Amino acid sequence: MKLDLEQTEFAAAVRAYAQEQVRPVIGDFYERGEFPIELVRGLGKLGVLGVTLPEEHGGAGMGLFMLGLALEEIARVDASVAVTVEASVTLGAEAIAKYGTAEQQAKWLPNLAAGQGLVAFALTEPGGGTDAGHTDTKARLEDGEWVIDGAKCFITNAGTAMTDLIITTAQTGPGEVTCIAVEPGTPGLQIGPEYSKVGWRASDTRPVYFDDCRVPEANIIGQRGRGFVQFLELLDSGRVAIAALATGSAQGCLDEALAHAKDREAFGRPIAENQSIAFMLADMKLRAHTSRLAWQDAALKAEAGEPFGTDAALAKLHASMAAVDNAREATQIFGGYGFMNETPVARAWRDCKVLEIGEGTNEVQRMLIARSMGL
Ligand SMILES: Cc1cc2nc3c(=O)[nH]c(=O)nc-3n(C[C@H](O)[C@H](O)[C@H](O)COP(=O)(O)OP(=O)(O)OC[C@H]3O[C@@H](n4cnc5c(N)ncnc54)[C@H](O)[C@@H]3O)c2cc1C
């Protein structure tokens, strides 16, 4: 798709940041399992964290397409940083921008738009994530406060030093799910330790516990009992964003593998001169290209106000599989070096699998696509 000047310049600025600032150092953060806070703040200064937020609160007022361009460029270099942005913007900040009251927006959006804060969205529970409408976490109203009890797991951005807010889902009555914002430091909120993850090791993922955790009644995000509908809407955009991120990973694997195949010699010539390697690279290019078409098509439909849920599911399903396949083939092209943590494709190999799990597993995407055909 041909980009206009503003899109081209924004993508180029994010690409330069990813290549020049993230690429040289991210491997060390990854191995230490450390959250690269200054790199994320740097992206905030570039405007990436505020790109979709309203201009009146300091954002750029752009759409999902622009965010996708940024995520693709970041993930081309590193997925941990990309998912930090993705989770905060599409599921967290957008929840406030879309459903928050004027007071909530004035209170929380400026710092998020300025790229100095992050949001975590806590939906998944230890008892299950796919059955998202079933939530054991409960909240009851008492003396003008929500009193929350329960546990969430695998929550991205829950415990960073720049986390402003955790938006949790909770049952506020029989069959009634509601979103409630909880600020770090609230008594009764406990953030667990960082998980030891296979991939996305430089992103922050933690369990979250609520024990008699009290927040003002005004911290409800959107309408009481509309939480399930709200997060289903947000997840549609989230899936387009994850598809853009996956496209970046697929493209990054191609970038690395192509350069290596032209450079690495076996039997006295570059391995790229073997048709089996060249065909692998051709297939990798095809996957990155079709993934890009899929997320961009879904993003444009979203921005045009057209229904895009099925397109989002198609894009997420296709791009996540493309990323996994490209990571596997890039590792193969790198030979033994591809199995060494020092090479970016080894990181991609560890990172890509979770794309088939987060924001609705690929089984869920297939269910949605099948349902759209009346099945
Ligand atoms: C690194 C990471 C970051 C994450 N970040 C967040 C976050 O920020 N916020 C958040 O809320 N969650 C987050 N998650 C959780 C993620 O969204 C869930 O792991 C995911 O939705 C799957 O839920 P589950 O792990 O409970 O698997 P389960 O629901 O137990 O599913 C297990 C398997 O069964 C399959 N399955 C389940 N039901 C069906 C069915 N009806 N038909 C066919 N197959 C089915 C699933 O597709 C899956 O393959 C994160 C997870 C990871 C790993």
The ligand as a Tripos MOL2 file, in Angstrom:
@<TRIPOS>MOLECULE
LIG
   53    58     1     0     0
SMALL
NO_CHARGES

@<TRIPOS>ATOM
      1 C1          3.3690  -13.0310   27.4090 C.3       1 LIG1
      2 C2          1.8910  -12.9270   27.6260 C.ar      1 LIG1
      3 C3          1.3230  -11.6770   27.8090 C.ar      1 LIG1
      4 C4         -0.0530  -11.5820   28.0550 C.ar      1 LIG1
      5 N1         -0.6060  -10.3490   28.3260 N.ar      1 LIG1
      6 C5         -1.9010  -10.2720   28.7320 C.ar      1 LIG1
      7 C6         -2.4740   -9.0280   29.1640 C.ar      1 LIG1
      8 O1         -1.8250   -7.9740   29.1250 O.2       1 LIG1
      9 N2         -3.7490   -9.0330   29.6330 N.ar      1 LIG1
     10 C7         -4.5010  -10.1460   29.6910 C.ar      1 LIG1
     11 O2         -5.6380  -10.0830   30.1410 O.2       1 LIG1
     12 N3         -4.0110  -11.3490   29.2740 N.ar      1 LIG1
     13 C8         -2.7200  -11.4270   28.8080 C.ar      1 LIG1
     14 N4         -2.2030  -12.6330   28.4050 N.ar      1 LIG1
     15 C9         -3.0330  -13.8240   28.4930 C.3       1 LIG1
     16 C10        -3.4860  -14.3720   27.1370 C.3       1 LIG1
     17 O3         -4.4060  -13.5010   26.5470 O.3       1 LIG1
     18 C11        -4.0630  -15.7760   27.4160 C.3       1 LIG1
     19 O4         -2.9810  -16.6120   27.7530 O.3       1 LIG1
     20 C12        -4.8390  -16.3400   26.2600 C.3       1 LIG1
     21 O5         -6.0190  -15.6160   26.0530 O.3       1 LIG1
     22 C13        -5.1970  -17.8130   26.4680 C.3       1 LIG1
     23 O6         -5.7680  -18.0260   27.7130 O.3       1 LIG1
     24 P1         -5.2020  -19.2080   28.6650 P.3       1 LIG1
     25 O7         -3.7300  -19.0420   28.7340 O.co2     1 LIG1
     26 O8         -5.9570  -19.2050   29.9300 O.co2     1 LIG1
     27 O9         -5.4840  -20.5450   27.8540 O.3       1 LIG1
     28 P2         -6.8370  -21.4220   27.9060 P.3       1 LIG1
     29 O10        -8.0170  -20.5220   27.8520 O.co2     1 LIG1
     30 O11        -6.7180  -22.3670   29.0440 O.co2     1 LIG1
     31 O12        -6.7290  -22.2110   26.5440 O.3       1 LIG1
     32 C14        -5.8140  -23.3100   26.3950 C.3       1 LIG1
     33 C15        -5.9470  -23.8750   24.9810 C.3       1 LIG1
     34 O13        -7.2940  -24.3450   24.7620 O.3       1 LIG1
     35 C16        -7.8130  -23.7520   23.5910 C.3       1 LIG1
     36 N5         -9.2650  -23.5870   23.7530 N.ar      1 LIG1
     37 C17        -9.9260  -23.0300   24.8010 C.ar      1 LIG1
     38 N6        -11.2510  -23.0360   24.5690 N.ar      1 LIG1
     39 C18       -11.4270  -23.5800   23.3400 C.ar      1 LIG1
     40 C19       -12.5620  -23.8390   22.5160 C.ar      1 LIG1
     41 N7        -13.8040  -23.5380   22.9050 N.pl3     1 LIG1
     42 N8        -12.3580  -24.4250   21.3050 N.ar      1 LIG1
     43 C20       -11.1100  -24.7320   20.8720 C.ar      1 LIG1
     44 N9         -9.9930  -24.4890   21.6020 N.ar      1 LIG1
     45 C21       -10.1460  -23.9240   22.8120 C.ar      1 LIG1
     46 C22        -7.1090  -22.4240   23.4570 C.3       1 LIG1
     47 O14        -7.1580  -21.9260   22.1170 O.3       1 LIG1
     48 C23        -5.6980  -22.8200   23.8820 C.3       1 LIG1
     49 O15        -5.0150  -23.4120   22.8060 O.3       1 LIG1
     50 C24        -0.8460  -12.7420   28.0840 C.ar      1 LIG1
     51 C25        -0.2650  -13.9930   27.8650 C.ar      1 LIG1
     52 C26         1.0920  -14.0930   27.6410 C.ar      1 LIG1
     53 C27         1.6950  -15.4520   27.4470 C.3       1 LIG1
@<TRIPOS>BOND
     1     1     2 1
     2     2     3 ar
     3     2    52 ar
     4     3     4 ar
     5     4     5 ar
     6     4    50 ar
     7     5     6 ar
     8     6     7 ar
     9     6    13 1
    10     7     8 2
    11     7     9 ar
    12     9    10 ar
    13    10    11 2
    14    10    12 ar
    15    12    13 ar
    16    13    14 ar
    17    14    15 1
    18    14    50 ar
    19    15    16 1
    20    16    17 1
    21    16    18 1
    22    18    19 1
    23    18    20 1
    24    20    21 1
    25    20    22 1
    26    22    23 1
    27    23    24 1
    28    24    25 2
    29    24    26 1
    30    24    27 1
    31    27    28 1
    32    28    29 2
    33    28    30 1
    34    28    31 1
    35    31    32 1
    36    32    33 1
    37    33    34 1
    38    33    48 1
    39    34    35 1
    40    35    36 1
    41    35    46 1
    42    36    37 ar
    43    36    45 ar
    44    37    38 ar
    45    38    39 ar
    46    39    40 ar
    47    39    45 ar
    48    40    41 1
    49    40    42 ar
    50    42    43 ar
    51    43    44 ar
    52    44    45 ar
    53    46    47 1
    54    46    48 1
    55    48    49 1
    56    50    51 ar
    57    51    52 ar
    58    52    53 1
@<TRIPOS>SUBSTRUCTURE
     1 LIG1         1 GROUP 0 **** ****
